[in-house]
C-alpha cells in the first residue's frame, strides 16, 4: 500500500542513510515500510486472513461440494448452488457448512502472515517508490503466494476432505493421521504445483487490481476519503479484485479440488498430478463446463472475502501506524 505520510518516507530514507555503513550482520528493529516493522505486517496479515476465512467458510464448503461432484456423477447430475445448499441443510444441518473449519483456522493465520509480509517486502523492493507500478504489485503477489501456499496447502487438503459429503474422517487430526499413513506425506502437497499455478495469476490479478482500484477510489471519492484511505475504498477495491481474480482462475481451482479430494468418498483418482492430465479427464467426462463448476460460489466467496480481508488488513496496519507514531512521540 502507499505510504501514508511524507514524514514516514523521509524518516525511512534517513534511517537507510544513517545505517548504510553498518556491518551486514547488524539488524535494527525500526519501521521498514508504510511506517511498520516486518512483524507488524505479519500480525496484520494473520488477523486479516483468519477473519476472512472464518467469515466466508460456508460459501467455501458449497464451492468444494460443487466442484467435487463432477467426479462422482455424470454431467447431467451437476447440481446448482441452491441445490447444494438445500442438500447440506436437509441432511447435515448448519454444522455441515462448517466441517473442516478447524483446519482452515490452523492454516489461515500463519499462511496470511507470510502472504502479506512477503508481499510488502517485495513491493517495497520492486516498486522503486512508485505507487502506480502495477507490474511490481503483480510480481510481489506471485512471490507472496509461492511462499504462503507452502504453508497452507497441507491444511487446505485436510479442510477440503472434511468438507466432502459423508467424509470418512472424524476431524482434523484423524484426517492428518489417516492421510499420512495411507497415502504418505506427499499427499498433503499433491496439489501444491496446481495451487501455485492457480494462485500466481490469481494474486497477480488480485493485487494489481486492488492497488489500481484503491487509487481510483481515492480519486473518485475525495470527499469521502479526504486525505486518508477509508473503509469503503478498501472494501470496494478488495471486492473488485477478488471477484475478477476468482473468475479468471476457476478452472485451475477445479483441478486443485479434484487432486486434493481424489480417492475420497468415491472421487476419481488420477494417474498423475499433471495439470494437463486432470484437465483432459474433466473435459472428457464433464465437458468444458466442468472446468467452470463452482464459479458462482467461488466469486461469491472471493468478492466479500477480499473486501473483509483488505479492510481488516488496512485497519490493522493503521492501528500499528498510530501505535508507532505514539511511541515515537513519547521517545
Secondary structure by P-SEA (a helix, b strand, c coil): cccccaaaaaaaaaaaaaaccccccccccccccccccaaaaaaaaaaaaaaaaaaaaaaaaaaaaaaaccccccccccccaaaaaaaaaacccccccccaaaaaaacaaaaaaaaaaaaaaaaaacccccccaaaaaaaaaaaaaaaaaaccaaaaaaaaaaaccccccccaaaaaaaaaaaccccccccaaaaaaaaaaaaaaaaaaaaaaaaaaaaaaccccccccccaaaaaaaaaaaaaaaaaacaaaaaaaaaaaacccccccccccccaaaaaaaaaacccccccccaaaaaaaccaaaaaaaaaaaaaaaaaaaaaaaaaaaac
